[in-house]
Amino acid sequence: GLIGFLLINTVLTALPVVTYDNSLNTSIRIITIPIEDFIYYLVMNSFILKIYLTFKGAFTMLKDIPRTQLFNVFLMLNFGVGIFLSQTGFLSLTQMQEISSLQLYSLSFIAFGMGFSSIKSSNLVTILTIFSFTFFSEVIGVNTEMLFGDYQYTSLMGIGIFDTPIIIGVLWITLLIHTDFLLHKLSIPKSYGIFLGSLYMVTMDLFLEKFAILFNLWDFNELTFYNFFCWFVISAMCLYFMQKRNLQSWTQGYKFINSFAAAQMIFVIICLIIY
């Protein structure tokens, strides 16, 4: 743990992403890291270890609870604390924007990391195909305006290529898995299930567009009907492909990511109501 702390903090302080006020420390540094930071790290680790040892029995009991439920409880508590702090004045809208971006980015990859633990190789091909198709659709849209309209992503969306953040492909897959799960769960016939699923995707996009513009994740020069038409067509193509590949057979991870998508949409709607 200490080696990881040393490597990561050295990079952060050397860039510098993190800076320190030397008037508040002894100015003694190990490489680029103040010695007080090492003391803080050891104190925090000792504190967490003490909590674990004290409640070890309770942590053992958590193993019997499905990880989907545990993760959803964590999400709701996480979102709830953030909204409470913003409404009580502890967080500004700008700070809430940064937190929302970080949550979208980190929790999406956590969800997929845990969900992928039970994925089959055939379904992995399906997921990667959909990711590539939706991501490069966004690349075309951002760089040519041929799809979705005239829009651009902000730096809050994190790293990307061709002016398109990697997370946007993950977001597409998350929402598509959520939609496909509902179609399967409600036993909606394939003959019109894809049409209804695509309408549902467009409905979620209506909320996401308002949320993203409010929290400065992306911005349209002019949001038009064409954006939602493209969402409908691309969603229909992906849902058709997913049903042909029988993605529902990926049971454990499939349900896990569906729950994550539902939790994220609840957070988006609550934020729109509050702000």
C-alpha positions in Angstrom: 0.0 0.0 0.0 2.8 2.4 0.9 4.6 1.7 -2.4 1.4 2.5 -4.3 0.9 5.7 -2.3 4.5 6.7 -3.1 4.2 6.1 -6.8 0.8 7.8 -7.3 1.5 10.7 -5.1 4.9 11.3 -6.7 3.2 11.6 -10.1 0.4 13.9 -8.7 2.8 16.3 -7.0 5.3 16.3 -9.8 2.9 17.2 -12.6 1.6 19.0 -10.4 -2.0 17.9 -10.0 -1.7 18.3 -6.2 0.2 21.3 -4.6 1.0 22.0 -1.0 1.2 25.2 1.0 4.7 25.1 2.6 3.7 27.6 5.2 1.5 24.9 6.7 4.1 22.1 6.8 7.7 21.5 7.7 8.8 21.7 4.0 10.6 18.3 4.5 9.8 16.2 1.5 10.5 12.6 0.4 11.0 13.0 -3.4 8.1 15.5 -4.0 5.8 14.5 -1.1 5.7 16.3 2.2 6.6 14.1 5.1 3.2 15.0 6.8 1.4 13.3 3.9 3.1 10.0 4.9 2.0 10.5 8.5 -1.5 11.3 7.4 -1.6 8.1 5.2 -0.4 5.9 8.0 -2.9 7.4 10.5 -5.8 6.9 8.0 -4.8 3.4 7.2 -4.6 2.5 10.9 -8.0 4.1 11.5 -9.6 2.0 8.7 -7.8 -1.1 10.0 -9.2 -0.5 13.5 -12.7 -0.2 12.1 -12.3 -3.4 10.1 -11.0 -5.4 13.1 -13.8 -4.0 15.3 -16.6 -4.9 12.9 -15.0 -7.9 11.3 -18.0 -10.1 12.1 -20.4 -7.7 10.4 -18.2 -7.6 7.3 -18.3 -11.4 7.2 -22.1 -11.3 7.2 -22.1 -9.1 4.1 -20.8 -12.0 2.1 -24.2 -13.5 2.2 -25.9 -10.4 0.6 -25.9 -10.3 -3.2 -23.3 -7.8 -4.4 -25.9 -6.1 -6.6 -27.9 -5.0 -3.5 -24.7 -3.9 -1.7 -23.6 -1.8 -4.6 -27.0 -0.2 -5.0 -27.1 0.7 -1.3 -23.7 2.3 -1.7 -24.8 4.2 -4.8 -28.0 5.6 -3.0 -26.0 6.6 0.1 -23.3 8.2 -2.1 -25.8 10.1 -4.2 -27.9 11.1 -1.2 -24.9 12.5 0.7 -23.9 14.5 -2.3 -27.3 16.0 -2.8 -27.7 16.8 0.9 -24.4 18.6 1.0 -25.2 20.7 -2.0 -28.6 21.6 -0.7 -27.3 22.6 2.7 -24.7 24.9 1.2 -21.6 22.7 1.7 -21.2 22.2 -2.0 -21.7 24.7 -4.8 -23.2 23.8 -8.2 -19.7 23.8 -9.7 -18.4 21.4 -7.1 -21.5 19.2 -7.7 -20.7 19.2 -11.4 -17.2 17.9 -10.7 -18.5 15.3 -8.3 -21.2 14.1 -10.8 -18.5 13.8 -13.5 -16.2 11.8 -11.2 -19.1 9.5 -10.1 -20.2 8.9 -13.7 -16.7 8.0 -14.7 -15.5 5.9 -11.8 -18.7 4.1 -10.8 -19.4 3.1 -14.4 -16.0 1.3 -14.6 -16.5 -0.2 -11.2 -19.8 -1.6 -12.2 -18.5 -3.0 -15.4 -15.4 -4.4 -13.7 -17.6 -6.3 -11.2 -20.1 -7.3 -13.9 -17.5 -8.6 -16.2 -16.4 -11.1 -13.6 -19.1 -13.5 -14.8 -19.2 -12.6 -18.5 -18.8 -15.3 -21.2 -16.4 -14.8 -24.1 -19.2 -14.7 -26.6 -21.0 -11.9 -24.7 -17.7 -10.0 -24.4 -17.6 -9.9 -28.2 -21.1 -8.5 -28.2 -20.3 -5.8 -25.6 -17.1 -4.8 -27.4 -18.9 -4.6 -30.7 -21.6 -2.4 -29.3 -19.1 -0.2 -27.5 -17.1 0.3 -30.8 -20.3 1.0 -32.8 -21.8 3.5 -30.4 -18.4 5.2 -29.5 -17.5 5.8 -33.2 -21.0 7.0 -33.9 -20.3 9.6 -31.3 -16.9 10.3 -32.9 -18.6 11.0 -36.2 -21.2 13.2 -34.5 -18.7 15.3 -32.6 -16.3 15.8 -35.6 -18.7 16.0 -38.6 -22.2 16.9 -37.1 -23.6 14.1 -39.4 -25.0 12.4 -36.3 -26.9 13.9 -33.3 -26.2 17.5 -34.3 -23.7 20.2 -33.4 -22.3 19.4 -30.0 -19.1 18.9 -28.0 -18.0 17.2 -24.8 -16.3 19.1 -22.0 -13.1 18.1 -20.1 -15.3 16.9 -17.2 -16.1 13.8 -19.2 -12.4 12.7 -18.9 -10.0 11.1 -21.3 -11.0 10.3 -24.8 -9.9 10.1 -28.5 -11.0 12.2 -31.4 -12.6 14.7 -29.0 -14.9 11.9 -27.7 -14.6 10.7 -24.1 -14.2 6.9 -23.6 -16.9 7.0 -20.9 -19.6 7.8 -23.5 -19.3 4.3 -25.0 -19.6 2.8 -21.5 -22.7 4.9 -20.9 -24.3 3.7 -24.1 -23.7 0.0 -23.2 -25.0 0.6 -19.6 -28.3 2.1 -20.9 -28.7 -0.5 -23.6 -28.2 -3.4 -21.1 -30.8 -1.8 -18.8 -33.3 -1.4 -21.7 -32.7 -5.0 -23.0 -33.1 -6.3 -19.4 -36.5 -4.6 -19.1 -37.7 -5.9 -22.5 -36.7 -9.4 -21.4 -38.2 -9.1 -17.9 -41.5 -7.8 -19.2 -41.6 -10.5 -21.9 -42.3 -8.0 -24.6 -42.4 -9.7 -28.1 -39.4 -8.9 -30.3 -41.8 -7.8 -33.1 -42.4 -4.4 -31.3 -40.0 -4.7 -28.4 -37.2 -3.1 -30.2 -39.4 -0.1 -31.1 -40.5 0.3 -27.5 -37.0 -0.2 -26.2 -35.7 2.5 -28.6 -38.4 4.9 -27.4 -37.4 4.2 -23.8 -33.7 5.0 -24.7 -34.8 8.3 -26.2 -36.8 9.1 -23.1 -33.7 8.5 -20.9 -31.8 10.7 -23.3 -34.2 13.5 -22.7 -33.3 13.5 -19.0 -29.6 13.0 -19.8 -29.4 15.9 -22.1 -30.9 18.3 -19.5 -28.6 16.8 -16.8 -25.5 17.0 -18.9 -26.0 20.6 -20.0 -26.9 21.6 -16.4 -23.7 19.9 -15.0 -21.5 21.0 -18.0 -20.7 17.4 -19.2 -21.5 18.3 -22.9 -23.2 21.1 -24.7 -25.3 21.5 -27.9 -25.1 24.6 -29.9 -28.7 23.7 -30.8 -30.5 20.7 -29.5 -32.9 19.5 -32.2 -35.2 16.6 -33.0 -32.4 15.1 -35.1 -30.4 14.2 -32.0 -33.3 12.1 -30.7 -33.9 10.5 -34.1 -30.2 9.4 -34.2 -30.6 8.0 -30.6 -33.7 6.1 -31.7 -32.0 4.6 -34.8 -28.7 3.6 -33.2 -30.6 2.2 -30.1 -32.8 0.1 -32.4 -29.8 -1.3 -34.2 -28.0 -2.2 -31.0 -31.0 -3.7 -29.3 -31.7 -5.9 -32.4 -28.1 -7.0 -32.3 -28.2 -7.7 -28.6 -31.4 -9.8 -28.9 -29.9 -11.8 -31.8 -26.9 -12.5 -29.6 -29.0 -13.5 -26.6 -27.2 -11.3 -24.1 -29.7 -12.3 -21.4 -27.7 -15.5 -20.9 -25.0 -13.4 -19.2 -27.1 -13.5 -16.0 -25.0 -12.3 -13.0 -23.1 -9.4 -14.6 -26.1 -8.5 -16.8 -28.4 -8.0 -13.8 -25.6 -6.1 -12.0 -25.1 -3.5 -14.7 -28.8 -3.2 -15.2 -29.2 -2.2 -11.5 -26.4 0.3 -11.8 -28.0 1.9 -14.8 -31.3 2.2 -13.0 -29.6 3.8 -10.0 -27.8 6.3 -12.2 -31.0 7.3 -13.9 -32.7 7.8 -10.5 -29.8 10.1 -9.5 -30.2 12.1 -12.8 -33.9 12.6 -12.3 -33.5 13.6 -8.6 -30.8 16.2 -9.5 -33.0 17.7 -12.2 -35.9 18.0 -9.8 -33.7 19.7 -7.1 -31.8 22.0 -9.4 
